[in-house]
Amino acid sequence: MEDRAEYYSIAQAADILGVTKETLRRWDENGTMVAQRVESNNYRVYHKSQLEFFENTQHMFKNAWDAEFVTKPNRSYKLLELFAGAGGLAIGMERAGFESVLLNELDKHACNTLRKNRPDWNVVEGDISKISFTQYRDQIDILSGGFPCQSFSYAGKQLGFEDTRGTLFYEFARAVRETNPKVLLGENVRGLLNHDNGETLKTISNIIRDLGYTLVEPHVLKAMFYQVPQKRERLFLVGIRNDLADKVKFAWPSSYKRILTMRDALKKGELYPCDVPTSEGQTYPKRKAEILKMVPPGGYWRDLPDNIQREYMMKSYYLGGGKTGMARRLSWDEPSLTLTCAPAQKQTERCHPEETRPLTVREYARIQTFPDDWQFAGPVSAQYKQIGNAVPVNLAHAMGRALVRLLNQIEESKTEADPVQKPRQKSKNPSLFEEISA
């Protein structure tokens, strides 16, 4: 077989295309997309050329990741972040070149995590509704926040800013109104797209426009396309202030060159320079451990003997639906399923690929691409919760670079509009051209 890097297993192809492995097997049987067989083991694989015709994979095979990775800000851009959590978004934005001027978070353990790792960050702990942001008016380049998804009371009418009072989105919108940033960034669960039959997102979009921002079409980013070994999806909203919007064009980040797996997360390789460090973690009760020991890598409750299925699933055994998260063991050769706030919940099991135990805190952190030196505060349960709620760091970094490119466009448009420049100061690190000119 030619270059193995050009071939993808059934599991990898399913992840890339966003379909189930069962769907691929059905396509193989009916001739829709026939897999190729590896002579040595008869495994079924797909060549890159079979996948690149799908619209949702073209961005992966025709990407500009390496070119975008070297993005640098034209100047120091200021960031104000709400609902900051344990810092997943903040670390990614920091790596992209942003300077955080304020991070607000209610959870005390998450605030302690932020302070522990970045003593110089201005972490404001407490209820966002009690905080004024007016002192930062016209001082902020980007205001960001992952406001929780909440219902509004519609009463059959179009809602305005004041009508959403009492929700956390209202506080996000109030912070935008008080600070007047050039760009706003909102992130949320994918479910916001269809929440209340789409009315929630419609209201949010209308209010963003009423605040004086042009909203880029909301976009769901799959973390596994952005150097994250996890099948997590997040919805991103980008708004550009109206006086700047017609001068620039926002482009979503390009994807990474391949899909990373649990092996990339926990073993030494291109993602981390060493195997995952040891750390605290939860354990299974004796009988649960005995049952999960029977589950193969990548398997779940349907891979158990029928009598064990009935014992483990109890009444759920007779209900419809796949319930693929129950008794689920992860696989070394696939990305992790989306992490939850606890690794051993029966409905969303995340068992280690090889050992019969829940993932540890540091394993959780690696799947979210936190650096190994990022320490989490609070009891173990609080650490799991902080990590499970976070934006994956590498996804945030990719998004941050895209926002830096947007702000660079804004800066360059100002230069074009005002060609009279102040005399340029001599660089501390002059280029060869500057040295010759001097």
N, C-alpha and C positions, 0 to 999 in steps of 0.2 A: 504494500500500500504506500502511496506517495505521502508527503508531509502530513504527519498526524495532527499538526496544529490546524490543518484545514478540515478536520473531521470532528463531529460532535456526537456524543452518546445520545441515547433516547432521552435521558434525564436532562442533559444540557440543552438539547433542541427544544424540549417541552418548556423549559424555563425561558429560553430566548423568544419563542413564539407566543408564550402566554397561554398554552393549551396543556391538557393533561397527557400523561404518558399513554393512557388508554386511548385517547384520541389519535395519537401518532400510530399506535398499533393498528387501529381501525383503518387509518389512511393507508398504512402499509398493505393491509389485507385487501382493500378494495382498489388499490392502484392509484389513489390520489397523490401520494408521495411515498415512493418505495424506498425503504432503507437498504443500505449496502451491508454485506456481511464481511466481518473480519475473518480471514481464513483460519487463523490460529485458534480462535475460540468461538467463532460463529456469532459474536456479538453484532447487534445491529447499530449502524452508525449512519450519519447524514453528512454529506459533503457541504461545505460552505456555499457552493453554488446553488444547492437546493433550498437554502434558507433565505438567501439575499433577495429573492423576489418578493418576499413578504414586506409590506410597508413598515411594520413595526420593528423590523430588523435592519433596515437599510442604514439607519443612523449608527448602528454598531459597526457595520462593515465599511462604511464610508465616513469615518470619524476624523475629527481634528483634535483628539485628546492631547497629544504631545505638544502641538502648537499652542493650544489654549492653556496648557499647564504652566507655561512660563509667563502668563499674564501678570503684569505688575501695575499698581496704581500710579497714575500721573502725579498724585500728591497724596497726603494722608487723608483718607476718607473716614468720617466719624459715623459711628454706629450706636444706636440706642435700641436695646433689646428688651422686650417684654416677655413674660412667661418663660424665663431663661432656663429653667430646669437645671440639670447637672452640667450643662455647658456644651452639649454636642454641636449645636448650631454656632455657638460663640467661638469654639475652637476652630471650626472650619472657616468661619469668617475671618478670624485672626490670621490663619494661615494664608488666606487670600489677600491680606494686607489691610484689613480694617482695624481701626482703633475704637474699642468699646469705651463709651463715655458713661454709660449707665446700664446696669442689668437688673431688672426687677423680677423677683420670684417670691411666692408666698411660702413654699415649703422650706422649713428651717434646715432640714438635712441637706437639701440641694444647695441652699445658700452657703452652708458650711463647706460643701464640696467646692463651690466656686472660690470662696475665700482661701481655702486650704491650698488650692493649686495656683491661684492668681491673686496674691495679696494686694497687688496694685489695682485690681479692677474695682470699680465703684459699684459694689453690690448693695442694692436697696431691698431689704427684706420687708415684706408686708403686703397688705391688701392694696391692689392697684387703684381701687376707687378712692383711696385716701391720699394718693400721690399726685402732685401737680408737676407738669412737665414744661410749664411756660418759660422757665429760665433757659431752655434749650431751643427756643424759637429761632428759626433760620440758622441754627448752628449744627444741624444734623443732615448728613447726606442720605442715610438710610435709617428708617425705623422698621424693625422686624419684630415678629411675634407669632407664636403658635397658639393662637386663642382657641379654647375648646369649642367643639361643635355644640351649639345650643339652639333650641327652638325659639322662635319669636311668636308673639300673639298677633295673628294676622287680622282676624275679624273682617276678612274680605276686602282689605284695602291695601294700597301701596304704602309701605312704611318708610319713614324718614329717620334721620339720625336720632332724634329725641325719642322716637317710638321704640327704639331698641334698648332704652335705659334699663339697667338691671342685669344686662348680660355682659359677659366678658368681651364680646366683640364691641359693644358700646365703648368700653374702656380703651380698647385698641384704637377705635375710631377717634375717641376724644384725644388720645395722645397724638394722633396724626394731626388733628386740627390745632392742637396747642403748639406743636413743634414745627409744622410746615416743612417736612423733609422733602428732598428732591425726589426720593423714591421710597415706596413702602413695599415690604415683603411680608406676606402672610403665609403660614403653612398649616396644614390640617390633614385629617384623615381623608382617604379617598371617598369615604361615605358621604362627605359633605356635598358631593356632586348631586346625589339623589335624595339628600335629606329633606323630609317634608315635600316629596315630589319635586325637588329642585327649587322650592320657594325660598329656602334659607339662603342658598348661594345667590339667588336672584336679588334678594334684599341686600345682602352684603355687597354685591356688585354695584347696585344702584347707589348705596350710601357712599362707597368709594368714589364714584363719579360725582356725587353731590359735593364731596369734600374738595373737588377740584383736581381729580386724578384720572388719567387715561389708563384703563385697566387692560393689560395684556390678557389674551385669552387664557383662562386658568388651565394649568397643565399638571397631569399626574406623572411624577418621575418614579421609576422603579429603581430602587437603590442598587440592585444587583448589576445595573448597567453603568454604575459610577464607582467602581472599585470597592464595593461593599459586598461581603459574602453572605447576603441575606435577601430574602424575597419580600422586602418591605416596600410599601408604596406610600407616597405622600403627595398631597395636592398642594401646589404652590400658586400663590397669587402675587403678581407684580404690578404695581401701579406707579406711573410716572407723572409727575406734576404737569398740569396742562401747559404751562408756559415753556416747558422743555420737551414735551412729548413729540412735537412735530419736527424736532431737530435730530432725533435719534431713532434707532431701531433695536429693540431687545432681541437677543438670540439665546435660546435655551442651550445649556451646556451639551457638548458632544459626549458620547459614551466612551467608556474604556474599551480596550481592545479585546478583552475576554471576560467571561463570567468567572468570578472567584468562588471558591467552595469552602466547606468547613476545614479542609486540609490547609488551605491558605490562611484561614483564620487562626488555627490552633498550632500549626507547625511552622518551623523556620522556612522562610521563602521570600518571595518578592514583597509580601505585605508586611512581614515582621522579621527582624534579624535573628530571632530565637524562638524556641517553642514557648507556648503560653506559660507564664509563671504560675506556681501553685497559689491557691487562695482559698478562702472560705466558701462553703456552698451548702445547700440543703441536702438531705438524704431521703431515701424512700423507706416507708415501712416495709417490714420483712416480706409480707405476702406480695405487695406490689412489685418489689424488686425481683421476686421469683418469677412473676408473670412477665415483666418487661425483659427479663433475661432471654425469653423465648422469641422476642421480636427481632428480626434481622435488620441490618442497616437500611435506612430508607423505608422501613416497613411500619405497619400500624396494627390496630386490633384485628383486622381481617386476616392477618398472617398468623394468628394464633389458632390452636385447635378449637373446634366448635364449643366444647364444654368449657374451655377457659374463656372464650369470648362471652358466653352467657354469664359466667361468674363475674368477669370484670365489668362488662357493660350494664349488667342488671336490666332495668326497664328500657334503657336506651337501645338494647339489642333488638327490640321489636319495633322501634321507630324508623321512619324513612330517613334518607339522607346518608351521605358518606361518613360524616363525623371523622374525617381523616386526621384530626389532631389528637384523637384519643389513643393512648398507648403508642405514641409516635416516637420512633427512634430516628435521629438524624443520620445522614450519610456523609462520609468523608468526601464523596465526589459530587456533592450538590451544595448549593447555598443553603444556609439555615432557613427554616420557616421564620416568619415574622416573630420576633421576640415579644413576649408579653411582660407584665409586671411581676410575674412569678414563674419560675421554670418548671414547677411540678404540679400545675393545675391540671386536673383530670381531662378537661375539655381541650386544653391546648398544651399537651405534653411536649417537652423538649428534652428528650433523653440523649445523653452523650452517644456518639456514633459507635463506640467500642466498649466502653465501661458502662455498667448498669447503674447509673446515677444521674441526677439532674446536672445541668451545666453549672459550673462555679461562677463566682462574681467576675473573675478576670476573663473567663471564657465568654461570658455575656458581653463584657466590655469590648473584647476583640471582635466579636461578631458585629458590634456597632462601630468598629474601627476607632475606638478611643486609644490614645497612646498608652503604653504600659505604665508610664510614670504618672498617669492621671489617677489620683486617689479619691475614693468615694467616702463620704462621711455618713455616720449613723449606723444603726443595726443592719445586719445582713439583709433583712427583708426590705429596708428602706433603700439599700444600695441596688438591689434588683429592680425596685420600682423606678429609681432614678434612671438607670440604664435602659430599662424597657421603654420608658416614655421619651427617650432622647431622639433627636434627629441624628442619623448616622454621620459621623464626623466627615468622612470622605465625600458623602453626598452634599453636605453643607459646604465643603471646600469647593466642589465643582460648581455649585450654585453661586458661591461667593465670587469665584473668578468671572462668571458670567455677569454678575452685577458690577464688578470692577470694570469690565469692558464697557458696560453701559455708562457708568460714571465717567470713564475716560472719554467717551463720545461727547458727553455733556460738556466736559472741560474743553475739548477741542472745538466744539461749536461756539463756545464763548470767545475763544481765540480768533476764530474766523469772523465773528461779529464785531470784535474790537481789535483790529490789526495793530493799533498803537500799543506797543509793549514797553514795559519798563526795561532798562538795560539789564541784561542777563548777568547774574552774579557768576563769578568763576566757580566751577564745580569743585567740590572737595576731591573728587576722583575724575579728573579731566580725561576725556577720550584722547586718542592719538590725534584726531583731527583738531581738537581744541588746543592741544599742546603745540601743534605745527602752526595754527593760526596765531597763537600767542607770540 
